[in-house]
Amino acid sequence: MAEKTIATRPPVVTILGHVDHGKTSLLDRIRHASVASGEVGGITQAIGAYQIEHQGKIITFIDTPGHAAFSAMRRRGGQAADVAILIIAADDSVMPQTKESIEHIKSAGIPFVVAVNKTDLAGVNPERVKTDLANEGVFVEGYGGNIPIVNISAKTGEGVDDLLEIILLLAELEELKDNSDDCPATALVIESSMHPQKGPLATLLVKSGVFDKNDPLYNGKIDFGKIRSMLDYSGKFLSKATPSTPFQVIGFAKVPNVGDIITSKPCINQKTNNTFGVSDVISEEIPTIILKADVQGSLEAISETIKDKANIVSSSVGLVTDSDIETAIATKAEILGFNSKMSASVARLAEIEHIKFTNFKIIYQLFDYLKELQTTKSAQAAPKIITTGEASVLKVFNFGGTIVYGCSITSGKFKIGDTVDNSKITSLKIGKEDVLEAKKDQECGLVLTPNIEFKTGDIMTATTIEN
């Protein structure tokens, strides 16, 4: 029996390809409007995104403004799309920007479909595209691989319905979970600009949670403004925006960067509302983890048991998501799961970003594994303190409240920055000359910050942490 799909949020789709291969024409055809002629009132072009309904299901399309912006989103940890369309004109086949697009899609780790456009033109040979793609290491269905390919005409509409059906199928396989309960709400900036009358404008794509009108806006811990108005792609005012929804915001204090992660609460990481045992302070002496579990009861039990043994930067139930991967990247965390799993695209992203995910079916095995991580972390965190030298205090001077110790180095050496009984050597002189170090058999004057009371004849021991 086939597994029941848990896909409950709309897929986010982007189209990449060589210039003039029909990206804009395809976007126009899909929404049955023309951006170029201004029939949509300019709003779609302004926010660079829109939603359609096909076979009763919503699909979100984002028009990323070139490869530079697409790369910026990836660099900042934002997964812009769930599915990509690689559009290739049948009369040109694979071109330089086609190759760049392939690399961007592979880097994002998302599934894609090849759309061979302009098949309505006389004399074109769509089969050539398959051969040229194979030369780039892309093997489509019927040509040694499993990447879907469909012949279309953005001009006539031929094959576009087939393309949309393939997108919905790829989205279903990705098991896109509705994460509208996540808190804080999290979104990715896909467009931004400064309007002469309205001020800073930005288009946000909701990744998780729900944004409401009047919600505050944060970029990490920085207060970035407040949602004064929300517009959808058609210019309609919204009261809230749910996962996979693109919307334009008025209310930013300044123009955010494309690719920035915006949240409704101040945070360094995107956390969920299931924050049992979530660490507010990161300790360098214990492992940093993201915890995933199948049910709330297990999550709470595990979190309570290990809360003092690990920095839990995020904890939630369900599949490992791309937001979890983004948090792991930002915090250098390892993901531990209990009866959890991840979709194929998230697994690819984790592999690309070198994020480790370990799943356990027996709770005590998870605890034992965490003990191993603790042992490794403790060994790495324990600083090795070494003695660098010893000195005998010859005389104590008080220059206007500054205590200077006249010393004779009896072994090793004393250096600026060395520690003497938890105080730092902040000044070191030989005669009247400032020096960085004083060696055995040399006499020097030194200042400790904060001062520690030594008397003539006392022995000072200088130490440092070995790198």
Sequence and secondary structure as in RCSB ss.txt:
>XXXX:A:sequence
MAEKTIATRPPVVTILGHVDHGKTSLLDRIRHASVASGEVGGITQAIGAYQIEHQGKIITFIDTPGHAAFSAMRR
RGGQAADVAILIIAADDSVMPQTKESIEHIKSAGIPFVVAVNKTDLAGVNPERVKTDLANEGVFVEGYGGNIPIV
NISAKTGEGVDDLLEIILLLAELEELKDNSDDCPATALVIESSMHPQKGPLATLLVKSGVFDKNDPLYNGKIDFG
KIRSMLDYSGKFLSKATPSTPFQVIGFAKVPNVGDIITSKPCINQKTNNTFGVSDVISEEIPTIILKADVQGSLE
AISETIKDKANIVSSSVGLVTDSDIETAIATKAEILGFNSKMSASVARLAEIEHIKFTNFKIIYQLFDYLKELQT
TKSAQAAPKIITTGEASVLKVFNFGGTIVYGCSITSGKFKIGDTVDNSKITSLKIGKEDVLEAKKDQECGLVLTP
NIEFKTGDIMTATTIEN
>XXXX:A:secstr
        S  EEEEEESTTSSHHHHHHHHTTS TTTTTTTTHHHHHTEEEEEETTEEEEEE   HHHHHHHHHH
TT    SEEEEEEETTT S HHHHHHHHHHHHHT  EEEEEE TTSTT  THHHHHHHHHTT  BBTTTB B EE
E  TTT TTHHHHHHHHHHHHHHHT    TT SS EEEEEEEEEETTTEEEEEEEEEES EETT EEEETTEEEE
EEEEEE TTS B SEE TT EEEEEEESS   TT EEESS  SS   S  TT  SS  TTS EEEEEESSHHHHH
HHHHHHTTTSEEEEEEESSB HHHHHHHHHHT EEEEES  B HHHHHHHHHTT  EEEESSHHHHHHHHHHHHH
HHHHHHS EEEEEEEEEEEEEEEETTEEEEEEEEEEEEEETT EETTEEEEEEEETTEE SEEETT EEEEEEES
     TT EEEEEEEE 
